[in-house]
Amino acid sequence: MRRKCRVPGRNYCAPGGKIAAILVDLDGTLVKCQKHFDSAKRRYQKLMNMCGLNGRAVRKLAQKIELEHIEKHGFQRQALAISMAKAYRQACREAGKKPENWIVETCRDIGDRPFFQKPELFKDAAQVLTRVHHNFFIIAVTIGDRDAQQYKIKQAGLRAIFDDVIVTQYDNKSEMVAAAIKAHGISPEYSLFIGNSRRSDGQCLNNTHFLHLPLEGWVFDHAELPLDTKFSSTSARNWREAEEKGINDVYRQRQTALDSEELEGEKRRGCHDSQKQS
Ligand SMILES: [Mg+2]
């Protein structure tokens, strides 16, 4: 079935009646977020020190509890706040102190804060995506809490840019992308996934081409990319380079493929017409 891929101001038609898509991660790729988490963790450590605890150790404990929480329940917005409060209580117990309610509440406030910051986009990201919008179907693929991620997209002014938004609570982007490719009739050969994490985004190299854009990262983002897939991977240092090196490349390849598809069609029609005439 031929997909509707030509609308006023946009043409994302790909060969074989399919469409071409740019799939893009949100946190650390389009939206700056690391600084908000770093600042929350610094404030938490300071608060723990003020409570007479070993701030650094309690901060590490909170991180351990957070990872366990994510493993058990998936990515939930409350995970950081819950872990900070839990780590404080545990550290108090171990130190023979009585936890104070107002400090538990402050821990929760600090852990919630990063999710209510006005999202700030990386340099050139909005301009590049606005240009890309003319030639590609655009899908946001993000891990996290559904409401928090949708709120962030709206606040960042990106709602009109995305044709679809996929929010997953688990580290399973490759699975989600495979389903989206099927559902939208996307041609993986002429599409591209852009993300900052080699671990969670890099898995999508199994599904389509991959552009690594490491604008932010943390220790768990390092991983080997899948080997022997039929797609290619590249990397860029900023959004301008991502456009020049990755996006324009898949666009050009698609144009060439569409031209030869059209030529083939013309040839076939020519044959058909001359058969009719003879
Ligand atoms: Mg990311």
Boltz pocket constraint, residues with backbone or C-beta under 6 A from the ligand:
constraints:
  - pocket:
      binder: B
      contacts: [[A, 25], [A, 26], [A, 27], [A, 28], [A, 29], [A, 195], [A, 196], [A, 197]]
      max_distance: 6.0
